[in-house]
Amino acid sequence: MKTFITIQAEGHDYEISDLEKKVKEEIKAQGVKAKSIQQIELYVQPLEGVCYFVANLDDNRLLEGQVAL
């Protein structure tokens, strides 16, 4: 079974899978390889139009950032 999560706010739909992809692309753009990511936490703020993220890397670093919704 596969689950799809959509956040609806202010007349817009935000697919979690799309946000996850955007965050991974942003992390990659910062020079981090996908295999070095242990965990990613997403904090979706639809009224601000932003998804904040925190990525735990395998070298015990935290990478924080944001992407537009």
C-alpha positions as CSV (number, residue, x, y, z in Angstrom):
1,M,0.0,0.0,0.0
2,K,1.2,3.5,-0.8
3,T,0.1,6.7,0.9
4,F,-0.1,10.1,-0.7
5,I,-0.4,13.2,1.5
6,T,-1.7,16.5,0.2
7,I,-1.9,19.7,2.2
8,Q,-4.6,22.1,1.1
9,A,-4.5,25.7,2.1
10,E,-5.6,29.0,0.6
11,G,-6.9,27.3,-2.5
12,H,-3.7,25.5,-3.2
13,D,-2.7,21.8,-3.0
14,Y,0.8,20.8,-1.9
15,E,1.9,17.2,-2.5
16,I,4.4,16.0,0.2
17,S,6.2,13.9,-2.4
18,D,6.8,17.0,-4.5
19,L,8.1,18.9,-1.5
20,E,10.4,16.1,-0.6
21,K,11.8,16.0,-4.1
22,K,12.4,19.8,-4.1
23,V,14.2,19.6,-0.7
24,K,16.4,16.7,-1.9
25,E,17.3,18.8,-5.0
26,E,18.2,21.8,-2.8
27,I,20.4,19.6,-0.5
28,K,22.1,18.1,-3.6
29,A,22.7,21.7,-4.9
30,Q,24.5,22.4,-1.7
31,G,27.0,19.6,-2.5
32,V,25.6,16.8,-0.3
33,K,25.3,13.3,-1.7
34,A,21.9,11.6,-1.2
35,K,23.5,8.6,0.4
36,S,24.9,10.7,3.2
37,I,21.5,11.8,4.3
38,Q,20.1,9.8,7.3
39,Q,16.8,11.7,7.8
40,I,15.0,14.7,6.6
41,E,12.3,16.6,8.5
42,L,9.9,18.9,6.7
43,Y,8.0,21.8,8.2
44,V,5.4,23.0,5.8
45,Q,4.1,26.6,6.2
46,P,1.5,26.9,3.5
47,L,0.4,30.4,4.5
48,E,4.0,31.6,4.2
49,G,4.6,29.7,1.0
50,V,7.6,27.9,2.4
51,C,8.7,24.4,3.4
52,Y,11.6,24.5,5.9
53,F,13.8,21.4,6.3
54,V,16.4,19.9,8.6
55,A,18.5,17.1,7.2
56,N,20.6,14.9,9.5
57,L,23.8,13.8,7.7
58,D,25.8,10.7,8.4
59,D,28.8,12.8,9.7
60,N,26.5,14.1,12.5
61,R,26.0,17.5,10.8
62,L,22.6,19.2,10.5
63,L,21.7,21.0,7.3
64,E,18.9,23.5,7.5
65,G,17.2,25.4,4.7
66,Q,14.0,26.2,3.0
67,V,12.3,25.8,-0.4
68,A,9.3,27.7,-1.9
69,L,6.1,25.8,-2.2
